[in-house]
């Protein structure tokens, strides 16, 4: 009898706790991103931080119901390429000598919140000084302020004088070593990779070629040898984490893909041969496309590089999309505007991708690249990272630029006005 009473109390306790913790989202439809299919109606039951059921036969009693009429539910968006603690605000050019890493972290607080409210519930931060990306990740996990789930890289790793180094300063100013991601030859590279991982990196970012927002050149030239690229990949693999390679020019793209990196970031100067190699190796392309067409006030040397890429990147992406290269969405927010990631989906469609493929790029594909298979789809058991848009994104991709509802881990971040 005693035993029975105890069990009854325990069961009742569970039911009460569960009912208070259950939220039902009732929309017009939900999007099965893998199938590219809009399913009606769109009822998602959320228990705690996870999805419990989709379109169940009956609704759980006592659940809180959130009505989202006319809307489509989608998995929270994922941006595979951000720099949350950077932007092109006043004085950005000299921040590397005027700002501390704490300044960058605090700027990141603002951009993290705006990014989450725009519908991006996970971002990969690829290259930041002093591990402020890891600090942001921890603070958001503690619930200190709102922001997306972060997959941090620590310092981007590259050659002395390369895009991941600080160039344009006098000798003795901002000279870094492997700890800060400046590493030459396999031995230093191994040390650089291990140091980033020691301090929290969940992905290794490298600079395989020259870049735009830096003073070295020419813009697409290869900056790591095949041997150095292989050293990065071998070390990252020992730790079970992926490698993201910044690369613009075809030689560096091909060398990085052949060395086994998981993704090419930017990939803005693709040749047919480079596209063939990416396809052969199954390397992901993270296009960072829409930000090229923004207007920025850039120093002349950087403006020139930006114009060079801008004239070529559209054609490059069109051919890559048409060839069926695997694409994961990335914006390069920080080098471009923050919290406008919805425009990246639109840019893919404008360059020939179907809306369903674009939506996959920013959800299930990006989740695969980030190795976070607990999100990126609406499915029972996965994290309740859910957004809602007005209308049907399969017929009008532009609706993703105006996300109306955001939930992260079962907690409502944004409600329709
Ligand atoms: Zn970047």
Boltz pocket constraint, residues with backbone or C-beta under 6 A from the ligand:
constraints:
  - pocket:
      binder: B
      contacts: [[A, 81], [A, 82], [A, 83], [A, 126], [A, 332], [A, 335]]
      max_distance: 6.0
